[in-house]
């Protein structure tokens, strides 16, 4: 069978010369690997920082509670902790990879949802945790003051809980401590969710309370604390101060 130049796609001698001797301009190309790097860089910089919470020293009850929901390394009281929440949800894998390669922090928790992704990093040395946080912020082109502001969607103190109410709360929340009839209860709901961790940690520092429930993932974060009336009031004030501090440093 005779194969002609036309069968190979050459329309003429000029086209053949172009194929055999491409111009200098056509030699300036981007390799597949370079294209992938450009694409990855663009994707990382499009990650939205929703929550950035640094806990200087995990309090005993909060550390124990986080351990009950942790799928990774367990925190212990006194550990420094960084909680990050990003959007979209799948981006948490890239952020986790960056953070773990930046220092010797341990991964305690990683939650991947459709809209949001969250992770918790622990280390005894605060500087390690802060360094990983700084590296992540630089990689995604963000900063602490660009995180989403904390919106308090509900807060209330309920005094002298009835026995029926206490039983139902305890059946719904089995990872923390139990609330007893007659105790007062402080509840806080925030958006984004992760900010309740700082509120819980500061409340436990400030007062002798019982940590009943701390939900830091999902569309809203929910905190439930219980104790004597005066202790709960003191804890509530500390929690709200923590929220106000977040918003003083956040422009988003």
C-alpha positions in Angstrom: 0.0 0.0 0.0 1.3 3.4 -0.9 1.0 6.0 1.8 1.0 9.6 0.5 2.0 12.8 2.2 -1.7 13.7 2.3 -2.6 10.5 4.2 -0.1 11.6 7.0 -1.8 14.9 7.3 0.7 17.1 5.4 -1.0 19.4 3.0 2.2 20.4 1.3 5.9 21.0 1.5 5.4 24.1 3.6 3.5 22.2 6.2 6.2 19.5 6.1 8.9 22.0 6.8 6.9 23.4 9.7 6.6 19.9 11.3 10.2 19.1 10.8 11.6 22.5 11.7 9.4 24.2 14.2 10.0 27.9 14.8 11.8 29.1 17.9 8.5 30.5 19.4 6.9 27.1 19.3 9.7 25.6 21.4 8.6 27.7 24.4 6.3 25.2 26.0 5.1 24.2 29.5 5.8 20.6 30.5 3.1 18.5 32.1 4.8 18.6 35.5 5.1 22.4 35.4 1.4 22.7 34.5 0.5 20.5 37.4 2.6 22.6 39.8 0.9 25.8 38.6 -2.5 24.2 39.0 -1.7 22.9 42.5 -0.4 26.3 43.6 -3.6 28.0 42.3 -5.8 25.4 44.1 -3.9 25.9 47.4 -4.3 29.7 47.3 -8.0 29.3 46.6 -8.5 27.6 50.0 -10.7 29.7 52.4 -9.6 29.9 56.1 -12.7 29.7 58.2 -11.4 29.0 61.6 -7.9 29.4 63.1 -7.9 28.6 66.9 -4.8 28.3 68.9 -5.1 26.9 72.4 -2.0 27.5 74.5 -2.7 24.8 77.1 -5.5 22.3 76.8 -7.4 22.1 80.1 -8.0 18.6 81.6 -11.7 18.3 80.8 -11.5 19.6 77.3 -8.5 17.4 76.5 -10.3 14.4 77.8 -13.4 15.3 75.8 -11.4 15.8 72.6 -9.8 12.4 73.2 -13.2 10.7 73.1 -13.8 12.0 69.6 -10.3 11.8 68.3 -9.4 9.4 65.5 -5.7 10.1 65.6 -3.2 10.9 68.4 -4.8 11.6 71.7 -4.2 15.0 73.4 -3.2 15.3 77.0 -3.7 18.2 79.4 -1.2 20.9 78.9 -0.7 20.2 75.2 -0.8 23.2 72.8 -3.5 22.7 70.1 -4.3 24.3 66.8 -7.7 23.8 65.3 -8.1 24.8 61.6 -11.3 24.8 59.5 -11.1 25.4 55.7 -13.3 25.4 52.7 -13.9 23.5 50.6 -14.0 20.3 52.7 -11.6 18.2 50.6 -8.9 20.9 50.9 -8.3 19.8 54.5 -6.1 17.0 53.1 -3.7 19.4 51.5 -3.7 21.6 54.6 -3.0 18.6 56.8 -0.1 17.5 54.6 1.5 21.0 54.8 1.1 21.2 58.5 2.5 17.8 59.3 5.5 18.3 57.1 6.3 21.7 58.7 7.1 20.4 62.2 6.7 17.4 64.6 3.1 18.1 65.5 0.7 15.2 65.9 -2.6 14.9 64.1 -5.4 14.3 66.5 -8.4 14.7 64.4 -9.4 15.3 60.8 -13.0 15.7 59.7 -13.9 16.0 56.0 -17.4 17.4 55.2 -18.8 18.5 51.9 -18.5 22.2 52.6 -15.9 22.4 55.4 -12.9 20.4 56.5 -11.4 20.6 60.0 -8.2 19.3 61.7 -6.6 19.4 65.2 -2.9 19.4 65.7 -1.2 18.8 69.1 2.3 19.2 70.6 3.7 19.8 74.0 5.8 22.6 72.6 3.7 25.7 71.6 6.3 26.8 69.1 5.9 23.6 67.0 2.2 24.1 66.8 2.5 27.8 65.9 5.2 27.1 63.3 2.9 24.6 61.5 0.1 27.1 61.6 2.4 29.8 60.1 3.5 27.5 57.3 -0.2 26.7 56.4 -1.2 30.4 56.4 1.7 31.2 54.1 0.9 28.3 51.8 -2.7 29.3 51.3 -2.0 33.0 51.2 -4.0 33.9 54.3 -3.5 35.2 57.8 -5.1 35.0 61.2 -6.9 38.3 60.7 -8.5 37.0 57.5 -10.2 34.1 59.2 -14.0 34.2 59.3 -15.4 36.2 62.2 -17.2 34.4 65.0 -20.9 34.9 65.0 -22.7 34.0 68.2 -26.0 32.5 67.1 -27.3 31.6 70.6 -26.2 31.9 74.2 -28.0 31.4 77.4 -27.8 30.3 81.1 -30.5 28.0 82.3 -30.6 27.8 86.1 -31.6 24.8 88.2 -32.1 22.2 85.5 -35.0 19.8 86.2 -34.4 16.1 86.5 -36.2 15.3 83.2 -34.2 17.9 81.3 -30.9 16.6 82.8 -31.6 13.0 81.9 -32.4 13.8 78.3 -29.2 16.0 77.9 -27.1 13.1 79.3 -28.7 10.6 76.9 -27.9 12.8 74.0 -24.4 13.7 75.0 -22.4 10.7 76.1 -18.8 11.8 75.4 -18.5 14.4 78.1 -19.5 14.6 81.8 -23.1 14.3 83.0 -25.2 17.2 84.1 -27.1 16.7 87.3 -30.5 18.0 88.3 -30.3 21.3 90.1 -27.2 22.4 88.2 -27.1 25.5 86.1 -26.3 25.2 82.4 -24.5 27.5 80.0 -25.1 26.9 76.3 -23.3 28.6 73.4 -23.7 28.2 69.6 -21.2 29.8 67.2 -20.6 30.0 63.5 -18.1 28.8 62.3 -18.1 25.8 64.6 -14.5 25.5 65.7 -14.6 28.7 67.9 -16.4 26.9 70.7 -13.1 25.1 71.5 -11.5 28.4 72.6 -14.6 29.3 74.5 -14.6 26.0 76.3 -10.9 26.1 77.1 -11.1 29.6 78.5 -14.2 28.8 80.5 -12.5 25.8 82.1 -9.5 28.0 83.0 -11.7 30.6 84.7 -14.1 28.5 86.7 -14.9 25.1 88.3 -17.4 23.8 85.8 -18.3 20.5 84.1 -17.8 20.1 80.4 -20.9 18.3 79.1 -20.7 18.8 75.3 -18.4 20.4 72.8 -19.3 20.1 69.1 -16.7 21.8 67.0 -17.6 20.5 63.5 -20.5 21.1 61.2 -22.3 24.4 60.3 -22.5 25.5 63.9 -20.5 24.8 67.0 -22.2 24.0 70.3 -20.9 24.2 73.8 -22.7 23.0 77.0 -21.2 23.6 80.4 -22.7 22.9 83.8 -22.1 23.6 87.5 -23.1 25.8 90.4 -24.8 29.0 89.3 -22.0 31.3 90.3 -19.4 29.1 88.6 -21.4 28.9 85.4 -21.9 32.7 85.3 -18.1 33.1 85.6 -17.4 30.5 82.9 -19.9 32.2 80.6 -18.2 35.5 81.0 -14.8 33.9 80.2 -16.3 32.2 77.1 -17.8 35.4 75.7 -14.5 37.3 76.3 -12.8 34.6 74.2 -15.2 35.1 71.4 -14.8 38.9 71.5 -11.0 38.4 71.3 -11.4 36.4 68.2 -13.4 39.1 66.5 -10.9 41.8 67.5 -8.3 39.9 65.4 -10.5 38.9 62.5 -11.5 41.0 59.5 -13.2 38.3 57.5 
